[in-house]
Amino acid sequence: MSITHSIGRRKTSIARIYLEAGKGTITVNKRDYKEYFPTGPLQYIVNQSQEAINAKDAFDIVVNVTGGGITGQAEAVRLAVARALVKINEEHKSTLRKAGLLTRDPRMVERKKPGQKKARKRFQFSKR
């Protein structure tokens, strides 16, 4: 099996992954994923796509991720891994779709409007 390339995005984070058959190592920006994503919930998010199809130790994954915070980056990695698993085997698509792992989360930060303090917050109003 050759290397499979896939991209995942979340907010302003972009994750590019390279997935190939192996022993289950995950490298994020040239570091182990447990070092890059220090908390348990973030590590769970990164592994979620593989656990859904029971292939946790079947693939080696190399990730390049940029932008955003670590939560957005972890979710971008999750989407990229799910997309790569579908590229490898189309039969995984229904399982990953039911788990909600193939859906790109479209929510982004709302832009700041002119004449306001933030996106929705206004400057203080003085009647007199």
C-alpha positions as CSV (number, residue, x, y, z in Angstrom):
1,M,0.0,0.0,0.0
2,S,1.3,3.5,-0.9
3,I,1.1,6.6,1.2
4,T,-2.4,8.2,1.3
5,H,-2.6,12.0,1.5
6,S,-5.6,13.9,3.0
7,I,-6.5,17.3,4.3
8,G,-8.8,18.3,7.2
9,R,-9.8,21.8,8.3
10,R,-11.5,23.3,11.4
11,K,-11.9,27.0,12.1
12,T,-8.5,28.4,10.9
13,S,-6.6,25.1,11.4
14,I,-5.4,23.1,8.5
15,A,-4.1,19.5,8.9
16,R,-2.2,17.7,6.1
17,I,-1.7,14.0,6.9
18,Y,0.2,11.2,5.2
19,L,-1.2,7.7,6.2
20,E,0.5,4.4,5.4
21,A,0.3,0.8,6.8
22,G,2.4,0.4,9.9
23,K,2.5,0.0,13.7
24,G,0.2,2.8,14.8
25,T,2.6,5.7,15.4
26,I,1.2,9.2,15.0
27,T,3.7,12.1,14.5
28,V,2.4,15.7,14.6
29,N,4.8,18.4,13.4
30,K,7.8,16.1,14.0
31,R,6.7,15.3,17.6
32,D,4.8,12.4,19.1
33,Y,1.1,13.2,19.2
34,K,0.9,12.7,23.0
35,E,3.5,15.4,23.4
36,Y,1.9,17.8,21.0
37,F,-1.7,17.2,22.3
38,P,-1.0,16.9,26.1
39,T,-4.5,16.3,27.4
40,G,-6.5,13.1,27.2
41,P,-9.6,14.5,25.4
42,L,-7.4,15.9,22.6
43,Q,-5.6,12.6,22.2
44,Y,-9.0,10.8,22.1
45,I,-10.2,13.2,19.3
46,V,-7.1,12.4,17.3
47,N,-7.6,8.6,17.6
48,Q,-11.4,8.8,17.2
49,S,-11.5,8.0,13.5
50,Q,-9.3,4.9,13.8
51,E,-11.2,3.6,16.8
52,A,-14.5,3.9,15.0
53,I,-13.3,1.3,12.5
54,N,-11.1,-0.7,14.9
55,A,-7.8,0.1,13.1
56,K,-6.0,1.8,16.0
57,D,-2.6,0.1,15.4
58,A,-2.9,-0.5,11.7
59,F,-1.5,2.8,10.3
60,D,1.4,5.1,10.7
61,I,0.3,8.8,10.4
62,V,2.5,11.8,9.8
63,V,0.7,15.1,10.3
64,N,1.6,18.7,9.4
65,V,-0.8,21.1,11.2
66,T,-0.9,24.9,11.2
67,G,-3.2,27.7,12.4
68,G,-5.7,28.0,15.2
69,G,-5.5,26.6,18.7
70,I,-4.8,23.0,19.7
71,T,-8.5,22.0,19.9
72,G,-9.2,23.1,16.4
73,Q,-6.0,21.4,15.2
74,A,-7.0,18.1,16.9
75,E,-10.4,18.2,15.2
76,A,-8.8,19.0,11.8
77,V,-6.5,16.0,12.3
78,R,-9.6,13.8,13.1
79,L,-11.3,14.9,9.9
80,A,-8.2,14.3,7.8
81,V,-7.7,10.8,9.2
82,A,-11.3,9.9,8.5
83,R,-11.1,11.1,4.9
84,A,-7.9,9.1,4.4
85,L,-9.5,6.0,5.8
86,V,-12.3,6.3,3.3
87,K,-9.8,6.8,0.5
88,I,-8.2,3.5,1.5
89,N,-11.4,1.5,1.9
90,E,-14.9,2.8,0.8
91,E,-16.6,0.4,3.1
92,H,-15.6,2.5,6.1
93,K,-17.6,5.4,4.8
94,S,-20.9,4.4,6.4
95,T,-19.4,3.7,9.8
96,L,-17.5,7.0,9.9
97,R,-20.5,9.0,8.5
98,K,-22.8,7.6,11.3
99,A,-20.2,8.6,13.9
100,G,-20.2,12.2,12.4
101,L,-16.5,12.0,11.6
102,L,-16.7,12.9,7.8
103,T,-18.7,16.2,8.3
104,R,-16.6,19.4,8.0
105,D,-17.7,21.7,10.9
106,P,-18.5,25.0,9.1
107,R,-18.5,27.2,12.2
108,M,-16.0,30.1,12.0
109,V,-15.4,33.2,14.0
110,E,-17.8,36.0,13.0
111,R,-16.1,39.1,11.7
112,K,-15.9,42.4,13.6
113,K,-18.3,45.0,12.2
114,P,-17.3,48.7,11.9
115,G,-18.9,51.0,14.6
116,Q,-19.0,48.1,17.1
117,K,-16.6,46.9,19.8
118,K,-16.7,43.3,18.6
119,A,-18.8,41.2,16.2
120,R,-22.0,41.7,18.1
121,K,-21.1,43.9,21.1
122,R,-21.8,47.5,20.7
123,F,-20.1,50.6,22.2
124,Q,-21.9,51.9,25.3
125,F,-25.1,53.8,24.5
126,S,-25.7,57.1,26.2
127,K,-29.2,58.5,26.0
128,R,-28.2,61.9,27.4
